[in-house]
Amino acid sequence: MKSQELKKYKLPKAPGVYFFKEGKKILYIGKATSLRDRVKSYFSRDLIETRGMRLVDMVAKTDSIAFEETDSVLEALVLEAYLIKKYQPYYNAQEKDDKSFNYVVITDEDFPQVLLVRGKELELNKLKTKNHKLKTIYGPFTSGGSLKEALRIIRKIFPYFDKTCKSDSTRASVNHQIGLCPQLGISKRDYSRTIRNIKFFFEGRKKELVKKLEREMKTHAKDQEFEKAGGIKRTLFALGHIQDVSLIKNDFLGRNKMSLRIEAYDVAHMGGRDTVGVMVVSESGELQKSEYRKFKISKDKNDDIAGLKEILVRRLKHEEWTLPNIIVVDGGAPHKKAAESIVRSFFDSKDAPYVVAVTKDEKHRARNLVGEKNLITKHESAIIAVNAEAHRFAIAYHRKKRRIV
């Protein structure tokens, strides 16, 4: 399929799931904050460098694209997982190791618990040893951080039991007090409706769920059960404003709008040998050493840009790591361009971190910063400081690798 053909699909700049198809066969299913930007990214010239031959092969086989728009990023997240499990597309199966990802499970008991479980736990059947029989399983979800955020939002709309609150407890827990657990003494019948609603949501049946809730609200109002009708009305309002909640959480990207997160990257080697790379992190002007990362470059060669690209691809695949506002790389315009090509392959344009390159003089002191001028003006000192820390950390790691004391 060629990029010129995308126009005929009229992809919206809205969240949803997309399908790459060969005839009637679904090859791949993905989620997007912006369907237009995300699908377009598969037709970039450097796709083979950023995503590998597998996706190049998938795009080549594709003869049509379909999509399903959702009202929020949250709905796109749960719908993607449900549809992948339903259709088992070949290219999704090729990139997933289910043991390392996360699932949402609903236990089989009078008052079911909703639990987040790792694939390894499911395989080893650990839950049954804890007296939990599994009834319904949703997933896998590739991003643990996104799934936890999704469950927090869903739980505010449909409070459910889990390990933090038990149905047989006579004392309110903290989660009871803040409305994340059902009310003490809730009937089995009323709680079964909550579980039904959660299942509908995780199966991408929000429209059907809304219609059911609207019918129940009218029935309660007709029977003059105004408190119950009011409760459902509040639930419907929350369902209709999930996008607003998601935006407060920044579409699960893990960025804190109240702070500035900068990640700086550097590559170190000796004439192309013993090549390593590092990532250092600064948040609100403070170095976060617990979040530093080291990377062994797969191939030794005297090519800093190739090393930088490899590091960024490997780092950005970790969706569970908090994502940066600014990415700082060592070098000039070519390094900045290379980093931006990787970033664009992972993010829609409106979500992408800014990239700043730091050019050094012969004494390795910052000489020039290449990037968004207003951003550089505002955060120049922080960018230079974290870049210097990345250089120090890279040299230290390289020396350790070469056993130089």
Buried (B, 14 or more C-beta within 10 A) or exposed (E): BEEEEBEEBEBEBBBBBBBBBBEEEBBBBBBBBBBBBBBBBBBBEEBEBBBEEEBBBBBEBBEBBEBBBBBBBBBBBBBBBBBBBEBEBBBBEEEBEBEEBBBBBBBEEEBBBBBBBBBEBBEEEEBEEEEBEBEBBBBBBBBBBBBBBBBEBBBEBBBBBBEEBBBEEEEEBEBBEEEBBBEEEBEEEEBEBBBEBBBBBBBBBBEEBBEBBEEBBEEBBEEEEEEBBEEBBEBBEBBEEBBEBBEEBBBBBBBEEEEBBBBBBBBBBBEEEBBBBBBBBBBEEEBBEEBBBBBEBEEBEEBBBBBBBBBBBBBBEEBBBBBBBBBBBBBBEEBBBBBBBBBBBBBBBEBBBBBBBBBBEEEEEBEEBBBBEEBBEEBEEBBBBBBBBBBEBBBBBBBEBEEEE
